[in-house]
Amino acid sequence: MTAPAVILSHPQMGENIGAAARAMKNFGLSELRLIAPKCEWPNDRAQILASGAGDIIAATSLYPDAPAALSDFGLVLATTARGRDVVRDILTPAEAAARLREASRKGIRGAILFGGERAGLDNDEISLCDGLITIPTAPLPQVKSSELKMSSLNLGQAVLLLGYEWLKSADSTPASRTRRTIAVPAQRGDLIGLFEHLERELDAAHFFFPPEKKDSMVRNMRAMILRSGLTDQEARTIRGMIVALVRNKYRGKA
């Protein structure tokens, strides 16, 4: 069973990266990716805080942005403490671990995306993910309103909690024989290509109106497509449909 990758977006401190790597080692996670880290890399503090997980630090790969880092995954879940303006499944850590494990059983590569310490994930990064993971936290004791909580966890703590849930979700159920032909889910790179293709043609057709709502419309459209769980063949078919529609629009015009 392939464990999910841990992807840290714009981490600021080497210490937190090291703590995340140590938490990964504790619970059987091994692949760490960094998106445009704010700190120097390689980082001595990360090595020190990793404490026994130096192999994870040494194998860490760097990416310039979320599309590049997520392109080869079939299921991506993002951690966030805040509500967003697009429709998404909101999962507890246990529910997220179960979904990732089920995906792994089907041969689908999964990843958990964590935001930076200061700002978390932005809406564009969220728009590339299949669901959100929200970690329940207690309300502040000195504040009456239950809406005010200590909802922000240290990066290493958040990785540890998700890693624990991943390991706990394992069971002893014997592997079952699967069908000979299994639909392969679209990889993130294929979906990003579909997003960009569709958005480019819709932009040319002046679909995004009024212009100030374009970003929100794009994020909601991406969420709608992600909820459909496209296979790789379906993603290619939709792109072919877009090409055919655009070609037919200009047929006979000179």
C-alpha atoms as a printed R data frame, in Angstrom:
    type eleno elety resid chain resno       x      y       z
1   ATOM     1    CA   MET     A     1   0.000  0.000   0.000
2   ATOM     2    CA   THR     A     2   1.474  3.351  -1.090
3   ATOM     3    CA   ALA     A     3   1.368  6.008   1.623
4   ATOM     4    CA   PRO     A     4   0.302  9.530   0.642
5   ATOM     5    CA   ALA     A     5   2.911 12.175  -0.031
6   ATOM     6    CA   VAL     A     6   3.179 15.184   2.262
7   ATOM     7    CA   ILE     A     7   3.391 18.504   0.412
8   ATOM     8    CA   LEU     A     8   4.261 21.701   2.272
9   ATOM     9    CA   SER     A     9   3.405 24.915   0.445
10  ATOM    10    CA   HIS     A    10   5.732 27.874   1.073
11  ATOM    11    CA   PRO     A    11   7.043 26.681   4.479
12  ATOM    12    CA   GLN     A    12   8.886 29.441   6.301
13  ATOM    13    CA   MET     A    13  11.020 27.668   8.905
14  ATOM    14    CA   GLY     A    14  13.454 24.808   8.522
15  ATOM    15    CA   GLU     A    15  12.576 23.690  12.043
16  ATOM    16    CA   ASN     A    16   8.975 23.042  11.027
17  ATOM    17    CA   ILE     A    17  10.033 21.112   7.943
18  ATOM    18    CA   GLY     A    18  12.277 18.955  10.124
19  ATOM    19    CA   ALA     A    19   9.484 18.381  12.642
20  ATOM    20    CA   ALA     A    20   7.158 17.406   9.812
21  ATOM    21    CA   ALA     A    21   9.718 14.900   8.492
22  ATOM    22    CA   ARG     A    22  10.113 13.354  11.949
23  ATOM    23    CA   ALA     A    23   6.328 13.024  12.291
24  ATOM    24    CA   MET     A    24   6.197 11.375   8.861
25  ATOM    25    CA   LYS     A    25   8.840  8.836   9.894
26  ATOM    26    CA   ASN     A    26   6.857  7.954  13.023
27  ATOM    27    CA   PHE     A    27   3.801  6.956  11.005
28  ATOM    28    CA   GLY     A    28   5.146  5.401   7.844
29  ATOM    29    CA   LEU     A    29   5.092  8.381   5.468
30  ATOM    30    CA   SER     A    30   8.184  8.861   3.344
31  ATOM    31    CA   GLU     A    31   7.651 11.272   0.446
32  ATOM    32    CA   LEU     A    32   8.049 14.973   1.258
33  ATOM    33    CA   ARG     A    33   7.654 17.757  -1.301
34  ATOM    34    CA   LEU     A    34   8.167 21.481  -0.778
35  ATOM    35    CA   ILE     A    35   6.553 24.220  -2.844
36  ATOM    36    CA   ALA     A    36   8.777 27.318  -3.045
37  ATOM    37    CA   PRO     A    37  10.064 27.226   0.566
38  ATOM    38    CA   LYS     A    38  10.645 30.634   2.137
39  ATOM    39    CA   CYS     A    39  13.665 29.369   4.044
40  ATOM    40    CA   GLU     A    40  17.053 28.390   2.636
41  ATOM    41    CA   TRP     A    41  17.194 24.831   1.340
42  ATOM    42    CA   PRO     A    42  18.971 22.522   2.190
43  ATOM    43    CA   ASN     A    43  18.492 23.658   5.776
44  ATOM    44    CA   ASP     A    44  20.622 22.693   8.787
45  ATOM    45    CA   ARG     A    45  17.784 23.329  11.251
46  ATOM    46    CA   ALA     A    46  15.551 20.962   9.315
47  ATOM    47    CA   GLN     A    47  18.183 18.245   9.571
48  ATOM    48    CA   ILE     A    48  18.517 18.748  13.329
49  ATOM    49    CA   LEU     A    49  14.776 18.741  14.028
50  ATOM    50    CA   ALA     A    50  14.212 15.726  11.774
51  ATOM    51    CA   SER     A    51  16.039 13.596  14.379
52  ATOM    52    CA   GLY     A    52  16.178 10.196  12.724
53  ATOM    53    CA   ALA     A    53  14.312 11.182   9.570
54  ATOM    54    CA   GLY     A    54  17.353 12.460   7.713
55  ATOM    55    CA   ASP     A    55  16.590 10.150   4.806
56  ATOM    56    CA   ILE     A    56  13.252 11.928   4.257
57  ATOM    57    CA   ILE     A    57  14.967 15.326   4.354
58  ATOM    58    CA   ALA     A    58  17.646 14.140   1.923
59  ATOM    59    CA   ALA     A    59  15.045 12.868  -0.542
60  ATOM    60    CA   THR     A    60  12.827 15.957  -0.314
61  ATOM    61    CA   SER     A    61  11.951 17.409  -3.722
62  ATOM    62    CA   LEU     A    62  11.294 21.089  -4.507
63  ATOM    63    CA   TYR     A    63   8.663 22.518  -6.864
64  ATOM    64    CA   PRO     A    64   7.992 26.095  -8.020
65  ATOM    65    CA   ASP     A    65   4.204 25.989  -7.581
66  ATOM    66    CA   ALA     A    66   1.218 23.823  -6.683
67  ATOM    67    CA   PRO     A    67   0.372 22.680 -10.252
68  ATOM    68    CA   ALA     A    68   3.881 21.258 -10.640
69  ATOM    69    CA   ALA     A    69   3.907 19.614  -7.210
70  ATOM    70    CA   LEU     A    70   0.457 18.021  -7.588
71  ATOM    71    CA   SER     A    71   0.575 16.969 -11.227
72  ATOM    72    CA   ASP     A    72   1.158 13.223 -10.712
73  ATOM    73    CA   PHE     A    73  -1.453 12.548  -8.011
74  ATOM    74    CA   GLY     A    74  -4.957 11.175  -8.473
75  ATOM    75    CA   LEU     A    75  -6.305 12.328  -5.087
76  ATOM    76    CA   VAL     A    76  -5.231 15.498  -3.275
77  ATOM    77    CA   LEU     A    77  -6.642 16.645   0.055
78  ATOM    78    CA   ALA     A    78  -5.790 20.037   1.551
79  ATOM    79    CA   THR     A    79  -5.655 21.031   5.208
80  ATOM    80    CA   THR     A    80  -7.295 24.316   6.165
81  ATOM    81    CA   ALA     A    81  -8.912 25.887   9.222
82  ATOM    82    CA   ARG     A    82 -10.990 28.416   7.303
83  ATOM    83    CA   GLY     A    83 -14.138 28.264   5.227
84  ATOM    84    CA   ARG     A    84 -13.790 28.854   1.491
85  ATOM    85    CA   ASP     A    85 -15.961 30.241  -1.273
86  ATOM    86    CA   VAL     A    86 -16.211 27.008  -3.261
87  ATOM    87    CA   VAL     A    87 -18.112 23.795  -2.603
88  ATOM    88    CA   ARG     A    88 -15.823 21.080  -1.209
89  ATOM    89    CA   ASP     A    89 -16.094 17.961   0.891
90  ATOM    90    CA   ILE     A    90 -15.029 18.860   4.440
91  ATOM    91    CA   LEU     A    91 -13.330 15.878   6.066
92  ATOM    92    CA   THR     A    92 -12.089 15.086   9.542
93  ATOM    93    CA   PRO     A    93  -8.540 13.694   9.697
94  ATOM    94    CA   ALA     A    94  -9.958 10.188  10.190
95  ATOM    95    CA   GLU     A    95 -12.261 10.531   7.181
96  ATOM    96    CA   ALA     A    96  -9.387 11.862   5.097
97  ATOM    97    CA   ALA     A    97  -7.146  8.927   6.075
98  ATOM    98    CA   ALA     A    98  -9.890  6.469   5.134
99  ATOM    99    CA   ARG     A    99 -10.338  8.112   1.733
100 ATOM   100    CA   LEU     A   100  -6.597  8.118   1.077
101 ATOM   101    CA   ARG     A   101  -6.278  4.463   2.074
102 ATOM   102    CA   GLU     A   102  -9.179  3.432  -0.135
103 ATOM   103    CA   ALA     A   103  -7.578  5.308  -3.034
104 ATOM   104    CA   SER     A   104  -4.259  3.569  -2.367
105 ATOM   105    CA   ARG     A   105  -5.973  0.176  -2.457
106 ATOM   106    CA   LYS     A   106  -7.147  1.049  -5.964
107 ATOM   107    CA   GLY     A   107  -3.656  2.062  -7.047
108 ATOM   108    CA   ILE     A   108  -4.395  5.795  -6.917
109 ATOM   109    CA   ARG     A   109  -1.576  8.004  -5.647
110 ATOM   110    CA   GLY     A   110  -2.657 10.373  -2.887
111 ATOM   111    CA   ALA     A   111  -1.212 13.502  -1.311
112 ATOM   112    CA   ILE     A   112  -1.937 15.806   1.607
113 ATOM   113    CA   LEU     A   113  -1.291 19.507   0.993
114 ATOM   114    CA   PHE     A   114  -0.369 21.734   3.951
115 ATOM   115    CA   GLY     A   115  -0.214 25.540   3.833
116 ATOM   116    CA   GLY     A   116   2.567 27.765   5.104
117 ATOM   117    CA   GLU     A   117   2.819 28.775   8.745
118 ATOM   118    CA   ARG     A   118   1.669 32.360   8.266
119 ATOM   119    CA   ALA     A   119  -0.947 32.445   5.513
120 ATOM   120    CA   GLY     A   120  -1.974 28.828   4.896
121 ATOM   121    CA   LEU     A   121  -3.168 27.876   1.421
122 ATOM   122    CA   ASP     A   122  -4.514 30.379  -1.085
123 ATOM   123    CA   ASN     A   123  -7.711 29.904  -3.074
124 ATOM   124    CA   ASP     A   124  -5.898 28.908  -6.250
125 ATOM   125    CA   GLU     A   125  -4.109 26.076  -4.431
126 ATOM   126    CA   ILE     A   126  -7.393 24.987  -2.835
127 ATOM   127    CA   SER     A   127  -9.038 24.916  -6.273
128 ATOM   128    CA   LEU     A   128  -6.707 22.085  -7.337
129 ATOM   129    CA   CYS     A   129  -7.713 19.787  -4.462
130 ATOM   130    CA   ASP     A   130 -10.473 17.198  -4.162
131 ATOM   131    CA   GLY     A   131 -11.442 17.948  -0.563
132 ATOM   132    CA   LEU     A   132 -10.541 19.857   2.589
133 ATOM   133    CA   ILE     A   133  -9.352 18.483   5.911
134 ATOM   134    CA   THR     A   134 -10.331 20.488   8.973
135 ATOM   135    CA   ILE     A   135  -8.892 19.465  12.331
136 ATOM   136    CA   PRO     A   136 -11.427 20.028  15.143
137 ATOM   137    CA   THR     A   137 -10.052 22.199  17.937
138 ATOM   138    CA   ALA     A   138 -11.397 23.415  21.279
139 ATOM   139    CA   PRO     A   139 -12.813 26.937  21.790
140 ATOM   140    CA   LEU     A   140 -10.740 29.431  23.705
141 ATOM   141    CA   PRO     A   141 -11.690 29.069  27.408
142 ATOM   142    CA   GLN     A   142 -11.783 32.807  28.088
143 ATOM   143    CA   VAL     A   143 -14.097 33.567  25.160
144 ATOM   144    CA   LYS     A   144 -17.823 32.792  25.282
145 ATOM   145    CA   SER     A   145 -18.313 32.495  21.547
146 ATOM   146    CA   SER     A   146 -17.701 28.921  20.393
147 ATOM   147    CA   GLU     A   147 -16.721 30.264  16.976
148 ATOM   148    CA   LEU     A   148 -13.432 31.572  18.326
149 ATOM   149    CA   LYS     A   149 -11.042 28.639  18.520
150 ATOM   150    CA   MET     A   150  -7.368 27.832  18.554
151 ATOM   151    CA   SER     A   151  -7.805 26.509  15.030
152 ATOM   152    CA   SER     A   152  -4.252 27.053  13.796
153 ATOM   153    CA   LEU     A   153  -1.881 24.168  14.525
154 ATOM   154    CA   ASN     A   154   1.872 24.099  14.235
155 ATOM   155    CA   LEU     A   155   2.893 22.624  10.878
156 ATOM   156    CA   GLY     A   156   4.675 19.670  12.466
157 ATOM   157    CA   GLN     A   157   1.677 18.976  14.708
158 ATOM   158    CA   ALA     A   158  -0.702 18.946  11.755
159 ATOM   159    CA   VAL     A   159   1.508 16.519   9.807
160 ATOM   160    CA   LEU     A   160   1.817 14.297  12.870
161 ATOM   161    CA   LEU     A   161  -1.938 14.184  13.405
162 ATOM   162    CA   LEU     A   162  -2.656 13.249   9.773
163 ATOM   163    CA   GLY     A   163   0.166 10.699   9.817
164 ATOM   164    CA   TYR     A   164  -1.293  9.099  12.939
165 ATOM   165    CA   GLU     A   165  -4.720  8.839  11.342
166 ATOM   166    CA   TRP     A   166  -3.178  7.300   8.214
167 ATOM   167    CA   LEU     A   167  -1.415  4.592  10.226
168 ATOM   168    CA   LYS     A   168  -4.478  3.976  12.411
169 ATOM   169    CA   SER     A   169  -6.682  3.503   9.355
170 ATOM   170    CA   ALA     A   170  -4.824  0.351   8.350
171 ATOM   171    CA   ASP     A   171  -6.703 -2.886   8.894
172 ATOM   172    CA   SER     A   172  -6.055 -6.590   8.488
173 ATOM   173    CA   THR     A   173  -8.619 -7.170   5.738
174 ATOM   174    CA   PRO     A   174  -7.089 -9.549   3.168
175 ATOM   175    CA   ALA     A   175  -6.472 -8.072  -0.258
176 ATOM   176    CA   SER     A   176  -9.281 -8.919  -2.651
177 ATOM   177    CA   ARG     A   177  -9.024 -9.820  -6.308
178 ATOM   178    CA   THR     A   178  -9.938 -6.828  -8.446
179 ATOM   179    CA   ARG     A   179 -11.400 -6.674 -11.910
180 ATOM   180    CA   ARG     A   180  -8.957 -7.052 -14.786
181 ATOM   181    CA   THR     A   181  -9.809 -3.620 -16.169
182 ATOM   182    CA   ILE     A   182  -9.955 -0.711 -13.745
183 ATOM   183    CA   ALA     A   183 -10.683  2.886 -14.686
184 ATOM   184    CA   VAL     A   184  -7.594  4.998 -14.037
185 ATOM   185    CA   PRO     A   185  -8.346  8.361 -12.404
186 ATOM   186    CA   ALA     A   186  -7.071 11.447 -14.155
187 ATOM   187    CA   GLN     A   187  -3.740 12.614 -12.813
188 ATOM   188    CA   ARG     A   188  -3.511 16.150 -11.498
189 ATOM   189    CA   GLY     A   189  -1.442 17.250 -14.484
190 ATOM   190    CA   ASP     A   190  -4.178 16.047 -16.857
191 ATOM   191    CA   LEU     A   191  -6.823 17.916 -14.857
192 ATOM   192    CA   ILE     A   192  -4.755 21.089 -14.744
193 ATOM   193    CA   GLY     A   193  -4.358 20.865 -18.516
194 ATOM   194    CA   LEU     A   194  -8.129 20.472 -18.833
195 ATOM   195    CA   PHE     A   195  -8.732 23.452 -16.525
196 ATOM   196    CA   GLU     A   196  -6.393 25.685 -18.506
197 ATOM   197    CA   HIS     A   197  -7.777 24.549 -21.876
198 ATOM   198    CA   LEU     A   198 -11.414 25.073 -20.856
199 ATOM   199    CA   GLU     A   199 -10.740 28.385 -19.112
200 ATOM   200    CA   ARG     A   200  -8.811 29.702 -22.120
201 ATOM   201    CA   GLU     A   201 -11.641 28.945 -24.538
202 ATOM   202    CA   LEU     A   202 -14.312 30.275 -22.167
203 ATOM   203    CA   ASP     A   203 -12.286 33.462 -21.770
204 ATOM   204    CA   ALA     A   204 -12.119 33.827 -25.559
205 ATOM   205    CA   ALA     A   205 -15.908 33.387 -25.683
206 ATOM   206    CA   HIS     A   206 -16.364 36.131 -23.017
207 ATOM   207    CA   PHE     A   207 -18.018 33.635 -20.667
208 ATOM   208    CA   PHE     A   208 -16.540 35.187 -17.523
209 ATOM   209    CA   PHE     A   209 -18.860 38.122 -16.867
210 ATOM   210    CA   PRO     A   210 -18.676 40.367 -15.027
211 ATOM   211    CA   PRO     A   211 -14.865 40.348 -15.184
212 ATOM   212    CA   GLU     A   212 -14.427 40.958 -11.460
213 ATOM   213    CA   LYS     A   213 -16.110 37.614 -10.722
214 ATOM   214    CA   LYS     A   214 -13.829 35.605 -13.020
215 ATOM   215    CA   ASP     A   215 -11.570 34.239 -10.269
216 ATOM   216    CA   SER     A   216 -14.508 33.003  -8.218
217 ATOM   217    CA   MET     A   217 -16.184 31.486 -11.290
218 ATOM   218    CA   VAL     A   218 -12.977 29.664 -12.232
219 ATOM   219    CA   ARG     A   219 -12.550 28.204  -8.737
220 ATOM   220    CA   ASN     A   220 -16.155 26.985  -8.626
221 ATOM   221    CA   MET     A   221 -15.843 25.480 -12.097
222 ATOM   222    CA   ARG     A   222 -12.708 23.589 -11.059
223 ATOM   223    CA   ALA     A   223 -14.490 22.325  -7.940
224 ATOM   224    CA   MET     A   224 -17.386 21.065 -10.067
225 ATOM   225    CA   ILE     A   225 -15.045 19.153 -12.369
226 ATOM   226    CA   LEU     A   226 -13.079 17.675  -9.474
227 ATOM   227    CA   ARG     A   227 -16.264 16.427  -7.792
228 ATOM   228    CA   SER     A   228 -17.054 14.366 -10.891
229 ATOM   229    CA   GLY     A   229 -13.980 12.164 -10.338
230 ATOM   230    CA   LEU     A   230 -12.945 12.029 -13.998
231 ATOM   231    CA   THR     A   231 -10.906  9.135 -15.334
232 ATOM   232    CA   ASP     A   232  -7.902  9.831 -17.549
233 ATOM   233    CA   GLN     A   233  -9.931  8.791 -20.610
234 ATOM   234    CA   GLU     A   234 -12.820 11.070 -19.639
235 ATOM   235    CA   ALA     A   235 -10.457 14.033 -19.197
236 ATOM   236    CA   ARG     A   236  -9.011 13.428 -22.678
237 ATOM   237    CA   THR     A   237 -12.499 13.062 -24.131
238 ATOM   238    CA   ILE     A   238 -13.639 16.391 -22.695
239 ATOM   239    CA   ARG     A   239 -10.584 18.125 -24.115
240 ATOM   240    CA   GLY     A   240 -11.390 16.592 -27.510
241 ATOM   241    CA   MET     A   241 -14.950 17.871 -27.192
242 ATOM   242    CA   ILE     A   242 -13.661 21.386 -26.512
243 ATOM   243    CA   VAL     A   243 -11.408 21.233 -29.573
244 ATOM   244    CA   ALA     A   244 -14.316 20.030 -31.752
245 ATOM   245    CA   LEU     A   245 -16.653 22.762 -30.529
246 ATOM   246    CA   VAL     A   246 -14.108 25.510 -31.113
247 ATOM   247    CA   ARG     A   247 -13.216 24.156 -34.566
248 ATOM   248    CA   ASN     A   248 -16.904 23.998 -35.567
249 ATOM   249    CA   LYS     A   249 -17.481 27.566 -34.360
250 ATOM   250    CA   TYR     A   250 -15.038 28.932 -36.907
251 ATOM   251    CA   ARG     A   251 -15.894 26.505 -39.732
252 ATOM   252    CA   GLY     A   252 -16.743 28.347 -42.923
253 ATOM   253    CA   LYS     A   253 -15.399 31.688 -41.626
254 ATOM   254    CA   ALA     A   254 -12.583 33.218 -43.583
